[in-house]
């Protein structure tokens, strides 16, 4: 019988990998989607090129919120102490 902690850790690791993939997709999409044009035609947000603002600054805030939600909704506290099977 597999320890319950390994099942929980595996699920949480997959959620972490999913968050990394989402982070990369958001960063890549904004950086290369908005930043692939002529620099003379860039739009600016708070003095930064829009591609930089949305990929690096807004993307970071978005990911902080996503990680916070994942921690609240999917992650759980588990004891790292070995449990006695004889209980």
N, C-alpha and C positions, 0 to 999 in steps of 0.2 A: 504494500500500500504506500502510495506516494504521500509525502508530507504536505499538508495543506499550505504551508508557507511557500513551497515551491510553485504551486499553482497560482497563488496570489502574486508572487514576484514575477512570474512569467506574464501574467495579464498586465501588470503595471509596466513591465518592460516594453511590451507591445504598444501600450498607450504612449509611452515616452518616444518610441520610434515614430509613431504616427504624428506626434506633435513636432518632431524634427522635420518630417516630410512636409507638413503643413507650413512650418516656418520657412523652409527652403523654397517651396512653391510661391508663397507670398513675396518673399524677397526677390526671387528670380523674375516673377511675373511683373512686378512693379519696376524693378531696376532695368530690365531689358525691354519691357513693354513700353514704358514711358521714356526711357533713356536712349532708345536706339535711333532717334531722329537727329536732325541737325541741331547742334547746341544753340544756334541763334534763335531757334523756334521754341526753346524750352519755356515752360510755364514755371512760375516760382510760387512757393508757399512759405511764408515767414522768412523770405530771403534765401531759401534753399531751393535747388531745382526740384520739381515735383517728384521725379523718379527717386531722388535721394530721400526726400521727406517721407514719402509713402512706404518705400522699401525698408529704410533704416529706422526712422523715428516712429511713425505710426505703426509699422510692422512690429516693432518692439513692444509697444503698448498693447497691441492686439494679442501678441503671444503671451504677455504677462497675464492678461485676462483669461486666455485659453488655458494656461497652465493652472491658474488659480481655480477655474471651474473644474478642470480635470481632478485636481487634488481634492476638492470638496465633494465631487460626485462619484468618482471611481476608485480613489485610493483609500485604503483602510489601514488602521493601526493593527499591527500584529506583534505578538511577543516573539522575541528572538531566542528565548529560552527553550530548551528541549522539553517537550511535553511527555509525561509518563503515559505509556500505552496501557498500563495496568489499571487505570482509574475506572 
